[in-house]
Amino acid sequence: MSEVDQWTEDFTLLAINDGSKDQTLEILQRCQDQLGSRLEILDQPNQGHGQSCLAGYRLASERGYRYVLQIDTDGQCDPQFFYRLWNLRNRYEIIYGRRYQRLDGWRRTLASQILRWVVRGAAGVWCVDPNVPYRLMKTDRLRSKIEAIPKEFFLANVALAVLLKRDPSWREATIPIVFRERFGGEPTVRLNQFGTRAKELVRQLKRL
């Protein structure tokens, strides 16, 4: 929050509690006591990472916010890169963080590379880092893209990246970022599930 506050004072931090069974909600509520209206909590039944992201995008769109920044809370997304995305907000509709250096192991790096080629083959577009959890988007035309993503699409951020790539009016840029080692939570797709999930993703992308 301090990094965002350094560059703009007009923002709301939305924390989505996606059906957690630990103390996440209680911790968020204590944070809210300290931060007041700057922190909003969306508590919902478990929908998965991708659909939770869409819920946040949808809320930003409904409220007429000009921009929406998505960043995961597992410690891997370093806030220091925010200003590089923010500085490009007037030139592009979407700015992605591109994970040029990953500190979470070669297996996750390989998984991201495979995902890139799966998307290329199944959807016919080249997305540099289609599932990166670090992106800044303009919200004025985002709603129609969100509603085009089926509720069962488990990697919804990948689907959104594909839809935006297919629309030439969405100018995009990428900013190189360092992706830190995970210190909390679980990956959306575990490595031992990657083959099965990749096949499912191919089917979903072909229907998108």
Secondary structure, DSSP 8 states (H G I E B T S, - for coil): -HHHHHH-S---EEEEEES-SSSHHHHHHHHHHHHGGGEEEEEES---HHHHHHHHHHHHHHTT-SEEEEE-SSS-B-GGGHHHHHTTTTT-SEEEEEEEEESS-HHHHHHHHHHHHHHHHHHS---SSTT-SEEEEE-TTTHHHHHTS-TT-SSHHHHHHHHHHH-TTS-EEEEEEEE----SS--SS-GGGHHHHHHHHHHHHHH-
